[in-house]
Amino acid sequence: MINKRLLIKNLLAHNDESSFYDKKRQLNLHTKEGKAKFVKHICALSNSNPENNSYIVVGVEDHDNEILGTDFYDDSRIQNLVNAFLENPPTIQYENVPFPNLPKDKVVGLVTIKPKNGTSYFKKAVYTIPAGAIFLRRGSNSIPLEPGTDIPHAYGNTDTVSGIENGSRNSIAHTLEGVMDFVTNRHKDMTAKYKVFKELFVVCWAGHKKVVRGNTYYSRVDIELINEQIKLFYSALDEVSISYNEDSFSITEYVALGLNDRTSYYPLEEVIIRFEDNGYYKMDSALLFDPPQYNRKMMFHIYNSNLALLTKLEKGLSLSDREQKDLLNLPSTLMICHLNGFTEAKQRLADAKPLLKAWPDEQAYISFKEAMRILRKMKYDV
């Protein structure tokens, strides 16, 4: 079992970016340009490593390998993005890896690209990349090849990558240290628990606990699979319920949505981790979200009011106390508008990112990230 924190350290220590790994300060999957760049690197790394895993490390400064972290990214449907643009796409996995020196809401992202047979290429155009484009990794660069070019598969990365992965195996010491750090250090101000599955896997979770009509919920939840140093769930706003037996651990996430200061909780997604006797585990997710529907005329008025609020923000005009409060709710309101048939609302929300990020009250940007996270879970716009 690979300790993903050790794996990231060993990748960064090996040498600079190479034909089997890349590093990024952050990913930007809100724009066509960001999606195109991400899929291009997936394509290049996959074509260059048909017999071994290749990796992208996210949240690391390029010039000196400083680990700065990035936002928690829990979208299991990122594979759909790759499938939408690539013919013969590789299987990829995105994992969130906590590091001791980072804040609770920051992690290092690890993209694992599995080996496969055959060449990956773009089956349709995106941004400046034409349909039919093929990319290959040479050193730290993802370079285009002419369509029909034979792919040289003689990089000989298999032994090097296997050595790095074998040097990143987990140990009892790492597991014990991880549990103690989670319970007594990082979450000493919360209710923290752990559960051992199959005498091998250790899941830790922490959050602010409350009981409503006999049901237990947690807010500001942090859940980690300690053996692999993977953060399974983190949310600054939403609430979750947790259940488990001897073979599985389940997380059901709820989101608070509403208009005019009236909020209700809606189930968003259920994630079930099933642990096997052979030392493997499997994660399955099911989207449960049934968004609220509102009167069309009322939504039209609310949508236009939010667009007017963004216009004032873009022009640098001062906002009244009521408008400042409305701004904090603007991301979830535009999300509701989008889910009620106002198709342009999602793009307007994405375009508002720099304005909300610059707003003095950080809650506006936190709300933006939460709204985009929910929309990503529902569908990738390609």
Secondary structure by P-SEA (a helix, b strand, c coil): ccaaaaaaaaaaaccccccccccccccccccaaaaaaaaaaaaaaaaaccccccccccccccccccccccccccccaaaaaaaaccccccbbbbbbbbcccccccbbbbbbbbbbbcbbbbbcccccccccbbbbbbcccccccccccccccccccaaaaaaaaaaaacccaaaaaaaaaaaccccccccccccccccccbbbbbbccccccccbbbbccbbbbcccccccccccccccccccccccbbbbbbbbbbbcccbbbbbbcbbbbbbbccccbbbbbbbbbcccccccaaaaaaaaaaaaaaaaaaaacccccaaaaaaaaaaaaaaaaaaaacccaaaaaaaaaaaaaaacccaaaaaaaaaaaaaaaaacccc
